[in-house]
Amino acid sequence: MTDDIVEKNDGKYYANCTIEQKNVSENFKSYIPIEIDFGNNQKARIRILVEGSGKEFELPLPQKPKKIHFNIFDSVLCEK
């Protein structure tokens, strides 16, 4: 699970994210919980549906985050 934060010409921030799932069938689906930490005790939580071997997506953000945490709560079986 990776993320790359970019600021575009419009002044808005976006996270380019990649989530990989290995050793699963193409029919396998799982929700990955994500926490976006903006600092100053401001956080947002979302979940992303990932099907098959993975997903790449762009996540629009209201401001530049300090950190993006994938699989919060360790609720999805994974290697870190």
N, C-alpha and C positions, 0 to 999 in steps of 0.2 A: 504494500500500500504506500503510495507516494503522493505528494502534492507539491505544486510549484505555484507560488503566488506572483501574479503579474498585475501591473497597473497599465491600463490601456489608455489610448489617446483621449478618451472621454473622461479621464480622471477617476474611473471606477476600478475596483479591484476584482480579480477573478482568480479562483484556484483551479488549476488544471490538475485533475486527479486521475489516478489509475489504481484500480483494485483488481488483483489477480486471484483466481480460484483455481487450484491445481487438484488433479486426481478426482474430478467431478464430471458427471455426465453433462451434456449440453442442455438437458432438461432441469438441472439443479438450479434452484433459486434460493437466495438468502438475502435478508435485510441486514445491512451493515450500519450500525449506529455510529454517528460522527458528532463530535463536539468541537465547536469553533470558539476559541478563546480570544476575545478582543482586548483582554487586560482590564484593569480596574473592576474586577469581579463581574464583567459582562461576558456572558456566554450564550451560545445558541446551540441547540441540539436538533439534529435531523437524522433521517435514516434513508439509505439509498438501496433500491432493489438491484441486486446483481444476479444476472442469469448466466449459466454456463461458465466458461473459462474466465470471464472478467468483464470489466467495463471501464471505459475512459469517458470522462465528462468534465464540463466546465461549470463551476459553481460560482454564481455571482455573489458578491459580498458587499455589505453596506460600508465597510471600512477595512483597512488592512488588519488582518488578525495577527496575534502574537504566535499562535500555534493552532494547528488542526490535529485533533486526536481521532484516529480511526479505531473502531471496535472498543469503544468505551464500555466499561463493565466486563470486559473479556467474555462477552456473551456468544461470540462466534469462535469456533475451534480454529486456531491458527498458529503459525510459527511467527515469532517476533524477532 
